[in-house]
Amino acid sequence: MEKYFLGTYTHRVSKGIYSFDFDPSNGQASNLKLVHEAVNPFYLALGSEHILYCINNNNDVTKPGGIMAIDVDNPSVVKASTYDSAISGTYIAYNDVKRLIYLANYDINELSLYHVGHNRIELQDRTHNNGVVGPKTEQQDGPHPHFINQTPDGRLPVCDLGLDRIFTYDITGKNQFELVATLVLPAGFGPRHLRFNKEKNIAYAVGELSSEVASLSYDQVTGEFKIIDINATIPASWTKHNGAAAIRISGDNRFLYISNRGYNSIAVFSIGDHLKLIQNVAAGGDFPWDINFSQTEDFVLVANQRSDNLSVFSRNAKTGTLKLVNNHFWLPEPLAIVAAEKPLK
């Protein structure tokens, strides 16, 4: 049996962070539990020593948000925490070696760096992105960092949805942000998340606002990204709202998966010299916010935020295609699915 943690909104029915079990022998989820009460625990990151790092996000800059480190085996136990009016995070990542937390604060245009010590989380540095805002004024009313995580060589790319840019930072020996490169994407792209091909110096950035995915070359010497190509994640005939969201790459680096919120699908691409769309399958729910693999990647789990349900898809490892197994398991306002163990692949 596999165990997963769930980050959520707490606007309607959710009370915080949940866990559930998943049986890979039959594709069934079960045993949903509220494991820790929290306000809008938007994103989660699994660290070493069975610690789960969580954003406690009030979505109100007048109230403090927080970061919590909770015990995976006993989630009611908070190992360390910090609260700050500057925390309004949409993405959290953890560096096991340096014991650093990276946080993207969407609402206030801030990147934060924290060190995890013994029973404490200490702020090291803060910085802000700068640039010309994009043309889609509803969401591009200013800089909005949506993602921060590590490249294979340890740098930090930051997707700024409001500025149509990907910034690359180094972390100095004194735990300070240092900007080393900037990629300007097409106006209105709205970069949300980024994933690396583990076999090549290539990354894939999902454009929430344009419903596209950009293939990017990465230079380890300079930290620069360059655009290889851009592909749509939905049909051109779709004219209603859509926001591309989660992006995942299979462990063999052969297939890429993107969720579409609005068109309500999972777009499947084969990975070669260029991406090729091979499937766009209905998500089995409304507003598929996050997707993740089961431990063996035989299944793909889809968290549908507006319909409060989990869709389970079987995955053909040879072709990459998905087939809906079930979508009846209730999840409250799900935003992020994180495995309680590191993936096998």
C-alpha positions in Angstrom: 0.0 0.0 0.0 1.3 3.5 -0.9 0.6 6.6 1.1 0.1 10.1 -0.2 -0.3 13.6 1.3 -2.6 16.2 0.0 -2.3 20.0 0.0 -5.6 21.8 -0.2 -7.5 25.0 -0.3 -9.6 25.5 2.9 -12.3 27.7 1.3 -15.2 25.2 1.4 -14.9 21.8 2.9 -11.2 21.1 3.6 -9.7 21.5 7.0 -6.0 21.3 6.1 -3.5 18.5 5.1 -4.8 15.1 4.4 -3.4 11.6 3.7 -4.8 8.7 1.8 -3.7 5.2 0.8 -3.4 3.9 -2.7 -3.4 0.2 -3.7 -1.3 -0.3 -6.8 -2.7 -3.8 -7.2 -6.1 -2.5 -8.2 -5.9 1.2 -8.6 -8.1 2.0 -5.6 -7.6 4.9 -3.1 -8.9 4.6 0.4 -8.5 5.8 4.0 -8.7 9.6 3.6 -7.6 11.2 6.9 -7.2 14.8 8.1 -3.7 14.6 9.5 -3.0 18.3 10.3 -5.3 21.3 10.5 -3.9 24.2 8.5 -5.1 27.2 6.5 -4.7 26.8 2.7 -1.7 24.4 2.8 -1.1 25.2 -0.9 2.0 23.1 -1.6 4.1 20.3 0.0 7.6 19.0 -0.3 9.0 15.8 1.0 12.4 16.1 2.7 14.8 13.6 4.1 14.3 11.9 7.5 10.6 11.5 6.8 9.8 15.3 7.1 7.1 17.0 5.1 7.5 20.7 4.5 4.2 22.6 4.1 3.1 26.1 3.2 0.4 27.5 5.5 -0.9 30.2 3.2 -3.6 32.7 4.4 -3.9 34.3 1.0 -4.1 37.6 2.9 -1.0 39.7 3.1 -2.3 41.3 6.3 -2.1 38.0 8.2 1.0 35.8 8.7 1.4 32.7 6.7 3.8 30.0 7.6 6.1 27.1 6.9 5.7 23.9 8.8 7.9 20.8 9.1 5.8 17.8 10.1 6.6 14.2 10.8 5.5 11.9 8.0 5.0 9.1 10.4 3.1 11.2 13.0 1.8 14.3 11.0 0.2 15.9 14.1 3.7 16.6 15.3 5.3 19.8 14.1 9.0 19.5 14.2 9.6 23.2 13.3 7.7 26.1 12.0 8.0 29.8 11.2 5.3 32.5 10.6 5.7 35.7 8.7 3.5 38.3 7.0 5.7 37.9 3.9 4.7 34.2 3.4 2.1 33.8 0.7 3.6 30.8 -1.0 2.5 28.9 -4.1 5.6 26.6 -4.2 8.0 25.1 -1.7 11.1 23.0 -2.4 13.7 21.5 -0.1 17.4 20.8 -0.5 18.3 17.7 1.5 22.1 18.3 1.4 22.1 22.0 2.3 19.0 21.8 4.4 17.5 24.8 2.7 13.9 25.6 1.9 13.1 27.6 -1.2 9.8 29.4 -1.3 8.0 31.3 -4.1 5.6 33.9 -2.8 3.2 34.6 -5.6 1.1 37.5 -4.1 3.9 39.7 -2.9 6.6 39.0 -5.5 9.1 37.5 -3.2 11.5 34.6 -3.2 12.5 33.4 0.3 15.4 31.2 1.4 15.3 29.4 4.8 17.7 27.1 6.6 16.4 24.2 8.6 18.2 23.7 11.9 17.4 21.7 15.0 13.7 22.4 15.7 13.8 25.7 13.9 13.4 27.3 10.4 15.5 30.4 10.0 15.2 33.1 7.2 18.4 33.5 5.2 17.5 35.8 2.3 14.7 37.4 0.3 14.7 38.9 -3.2 12.3 40.2 -5.8 11.9 39.7 -9.5 11.8 42.7 -11.9 10.7 43.2 -15.5 7.8 44.3 -17.7 4.5 42.7 -16.9 2.7 40.6 -19.5 -0.4 41.6 -21.5 -3.0 39.4 -19.7 -3.9 41.9 -17.0 -6.2 39.8 -14.9 -3.2 37.6 -13.7 -0.3 39.7 -15.0 -0.9 42.7 -12.9 2.6 42.5 -11.6 5.4 40.1 -10.9 4.1 36.7 -9.6 6.8 34.0 -8.9 4.9 30.7 -9.1 7.7 28.1 -9.0 11.2 27.7 -7.6 13.2 24.5 -7.5 16.6 23.1 -8.3 18.3 22.3 -11.6 20.3 19.1 -11.8 23.4 21.1 -11.2 22.0 23.0 -8.2 20.9 26.3 -9.5 17.4 27.7 -8.9 15.1 28.5 -11.9 12.1 30.7 -11.0 9.0 30.8 -13.1 7.4 34.3 -12.9 3.9 34.1 -14.3 3.3 37.8 -14.3 6.5 38.8 -16.1 6.7 36.0 -18.7 10.2 35.2 -17.5 12.2 32.4 -16.1 15.0 33.7 -13.8 18.0 31.6 -12.9 19.6 32.1 -9.5 22.6 30.8 -7.7 22.8 30.5 -3.9 26.1 32.0 -2.6 28.2 30.5 0.2 26.4 33.0 2.6 23.0 31.7 1.6 22.1 34.7 -0.6 20.2 34.8 -3.9 22.4 35.8 -6.9 20.7 36.3 -10.3 22.7 34.8 -13.1 20.4 34.6 -16.2 16.9 35.6 -17.4 14.8 34.0 -20.2 12.1 36.1 -21.7 9.2 34.0 -23.0 6.5 35.1 -25.5 4.1 37.7 -24.1 1.2 36.1 -22.3 2.9 32.7 -21.9 2.6 32.9 -18.1 5.1 30.3 -16.9 3.8 28.3 -14.0 6.0 25.2 -13.4 9.1 23.6 -14.9 10.5 20.1 -15.0 13.9 18.7 -16.2 14.7 15.8 -18.5 17.1 13.9 -16.3 19.1 12.6 -19.3 19.6 15.8 -21.1 20.1 19.5 -20.4 16.5 20.2 -21.4 13.6 21.5 -19.3 9.9 21.9 -20.0 8.0 24.9 -18.8 4.2 24.9 -18.7 2.5 28.2 -19.7 -0.6 28.6 -17.6 -2.0 31.6 -19.4 -1.2 30.5 -23.0 -2.0 26.7 -22.5 1.4 25.8 -24.0 4.5 24.0 -23.0 8.0 25.3 -23.9 10.9 23.0 -24.5 14.1 24.7 -23.2 17.8 24.0 -23.6 19.8 24.6 -20.4 23.5 25.8 -20.3 25.1 24.5 -17.1 28.0 27.0 -17.5 25.9 30.2 -17.7 22.6 29.1 -16.2 20.8 30.3 -19.4 17.7 28.8 -20.9 16.9 29.0 -24.6 13.6 28.1 -26.3 13.7 25.1 -28.6 10.0 25.0 -29.4 6.5 25.6 -28.0 3.5 23.3 -28.2 -0.2 23.7 -27.4 -1.7 21.7 -24.6 -5.3 22.1 -25.8 -7.0 22.2 -29.2 -7.1 25.5 -31.0 -10.8 25.2 -31.3 -11.2 25.6 -27.5 -12.1 29.2 -26.8 -13.3 29.1 -23.2 -11.1 29.5 -20.1 -8.2 27.1 -19.6 -5.2 27.3 -17.3 -2.4 24.7 -17.9 -1.2 23.6 -14.5 0.8 20.5 -13.3 3.6 19.1 -15.3 5.3 15.7 -14.8 7.9 13.6 -16.6 8.1 9.8 -16.5 11.1 8.3 -14.8 12.4 7.0 -18.2 12.2 10.5 -19.6 10.1 9.3 -22.5 6.7 11.0 -21.7 5.5 14.3 -20.4 2.1 14.9 -18.7 0.3 18.3 -18.3 -3.1 19.0 -16.6 -5.5 21.5 -18.2 -7.9 23.3 -15.9 -10.9 24.4 -17.9 -10.6 22.1 -20.8 -10.3 19.5 -18.0 -7.8 17.1 -19.6 -4.4 15.5 -19.2 -2.2 16.2 -22.3 0.3 13.5 -23.0 3.5 14.2 -25.0 6.2 11.8 -26.2 9.7 13.2 -25.7 12.2 13.2 -28.5 14.1 15.8 -30.3 10.7 17.7 -30.1 7.6 17.1 -28.1 4.7 15.3 -29.8 1.2 15.4 -28.5 -0.1 11.7 -28.5 -3.2 12.0 -26.2 -5.5 14.5 -24.6 -7.7 12.5 -22.3 -10.6 13.8 -20.1 -9.4 14.4 -16.6 -12.4 12.7 -14.9 -13.2 15.8 -12.9 -13.3 19.6 -12.8 -10.1 21.7 -12.6 -7.3 19.1 -12.4 -4.9 21.1 -10.3 -2.1 18.5 -9.7 -1.0 15.1 -11.1 1.5 12.6 -9.8 2.7 9.1 -10.5 2.3 6.0 -8.3 5.6 4.6 -7.1 6.1 2.3 -10.1 4.5 4.8 -12.5 1.9 2.3 -13.5 -0.8 4.8 -12.5 -1.3 8.6 -12.7 -3.2 10.3 -9.9 -5.1 13.4 -10.7 -6.4 15.9 -8.1 -9.6 17.7 -9.3 -10.0 20.8 -7.2 -13.5 22.0 -8.1 -15.2 18.6 -8.2 -13.4 17.4 -5.0 -12.3 14.0 -6.4 -9.3 11.9 -7.4 -9.1 10.4 -10.8 -6.9 7.3 -11.2 -5.5 6.4 -14.6 -3.6 3.3 -15.6 -0.5 4.2 -17.6 1.0 2.2 -20.5 4.7 2.4 -19.9 5.5 1.6 -23.6 3.1 4.1 -25.2 2.7 6.6 -22.4 -1.1 6.7 -22.9 -3.6 6.8 -20.0 -6.9 5.0 -19.3 -9.3 6.1 -16.6 -9.7 3.4 -13.9 -11.9 5.3 -11.5 -12.8 8.8 -10.3 -15.1 8.2 -7.4 -12.7 8.9 -4.4 -13.6 12.1 -2.6 -10.8 14.6 -1.9 -11.6 18.0 -0.4 -10.4 21.0 -2.5 -7.1 19.2 -3.6 -4.2 21.2 -4.8 -1.0 19.1 -4.4 -0.4 15.3 -4.3 2.9 14.2 -2.7 4.1 10.7 -2.0 5.1 9.8 1.5 8.1 8.0 0.1 10.6 9.0 -2.6 9.7 7.5 -6.0 11.1 4.2 -7.0 12.0 5.5 -10.5 
